[in-house]
């Protein structure tokens, strides 16, 4: 009772607030469903983004309406063949980067998994996901009239994902070696 009364004084208000906030700031444990959603939600959302990018909205004709004016703004003296090449390379960089992000999110999901098999085999599972989704992505594009399916695009996709996976695999090995040496 005396402590509650002392909190009324202006000089002690902040001390009382600090005591009260300690109990409020402790995060409640997450439910298994929330944990799974936090772990796999971004990965599934990115898979949906890739699926949408395989639609006609991201065909070469549609992306050229954005990329071409931007390139001409940056480089006003580009010829038509240079614009076509830059547009082609921009699209291929998009393939590479969208699967690099997929690899990043897959690693994040798998490495934080409480399942030992998933946690230990994160590299293999992430690579399997990337390869499978890259092939299915191109297969999906074969049914979209304004898109063309290409095994070369799948290889670019896989290269983007594999680059990120190898980066983390090699970086993880160095971190482990440095810790064990100390």
N, C-alpha and C positions, 0 to 999 in steps of 0.2 A: 504494500500500500504506500509506504514511504517513497519507494522508487518511482511509482506512478505519479505521486505528488511532485517529486523533484523534477520530473520531465516537464512540468508546467513553466518552470523558470526559463526565460529566454536563453540564458547561457548554456543550459544543459539540454536544450532541445535536440541539438545535433548529435549529442552522445546517445540520447534515447532513440533517435532515428537510426543511428548506426547499429544499435543492438537489435532493433526490429528488422532492419534490412538484411541482417545476416541470415535469419531464418527464411526470408522471402527469396533471396538470391540463390538458394541451393536448388539446382535443377532437379526436377522430378525424373525418376528413371523412365526411360522410353519403353513403350510396349514393343514386343517383337514385331508387330505389324508396322509400327512407326519406324523402327530400325530398318526393316526391309525396304520400306518406301524411301527412306533417306538414302539407303545404299544403292538401290536399283532404279529408283525413279528417274534420276538424271540420265542414266543409260538408256532406259526405255524411251524417254522423251527424245533423246538424240537419234535413236533408231527411227522414230516417227519423223523427225526433221529430214533425215536422209531419204526416207520413203517419199516424203513430199517433194524433195529436190529431184526425185526421179520422174516427177510428173511433167506434163506438158508446160507448166508454168516456168520451168527452168530449162526449156529447150534452147538450143543455140540461137534460134530466131528471137526468142523473148529476152534472153540475157544480153544479146547484142544491142537491144534498145537502151540498156543501162551502161554496159561496158563501153560501147562505141563513143557516146558523147563524153564520157568521163576521160577516155584516152585522148580524144581530140582536144579536150580542155587542157589536159596535161601537156600533150605534144601536138600542137596544131598543124605541124607540117608532115604528119605521117601519111604515107601513101595507102591505097586500098589494100595492097598485099601486106604491108606492115600492120595495118589494123586487123586484118584477118589472122595473121600470125599471133599478134598480141591477144586477140580474143580467144584463140585456140589455147594458148599457153595459160591464160587466166582460168579457163574452164578446167584444164588439167590440174592446175594448182588447187582449184576448188575440190576436185576429187581427192587429191593427196591430203589436203588439210581437213576435210570432213571426216576422213577415216583416221587421221592422226588424233582428232578430238575423240572419236569413238574409242580408240585404243586407250587414251587417257582416262575416259570414264569407265571403261571395262576394267582396267587395272584398279582404279579406285574402288569399284564395286567388289571385285573378287578378292583383293588383298585385305579388305576389311570384313570379309565374311567370317562368321564364327565356325562355319563348317571347315574342318581341317583340310579335307580334300580340295576344296575350292581355293582356300588360302594358299596352300602349298603349290598348287598347279595353276596359279593365276596366269602365268605366261602362256601356257598351252591352251587354256580355256579362252583367253582373250584373243589369241591368234586364230583359234577355231571359229570364234564368233565373227571376227573380221573377215576371214576367208569366205565363210558361209554367206554372210550378209552381202559382201561385195559381189559374189556370184549371183545371189538371188536378186540383188539390185539391178544388175544388167539384164537378168532374165525378165524382170518386171518391165524394164524399159523396152524390151522387144515387143511388148503389147501396146505401148503408147505410140500412136501414129506419128507424133512430132519428134520422137526420140529414136536413136539408133543404139542398139546393144553392141558392145565391143568388149572382147576379152582383154584388150589392151587397157581399157578403162578399169577393169577389175584388177589388173596387175598394178596399175597406179594406185588404186584404192588400198590394195594389200601392202604396197611399198610404204604408203603413208602411215598405216597402222603399225607395220613391222618396225619402222624407224623409231617410233615413240616407244614401243615395247622393248626394243633392244637398248634404247637409251636408258630406260629404267632398270633393265636387267643388268647392264654393265655398271651403271651408277650404284645400284644396290650392292653389287659385288665389291666395289671399291669401299663403300661405307663399311661393310662388314669386315673387310680386311683391315681398315684403319682402326676400327674399334678393337679388334683382336690383337693388333700390334701394340696398342697402348696398355 
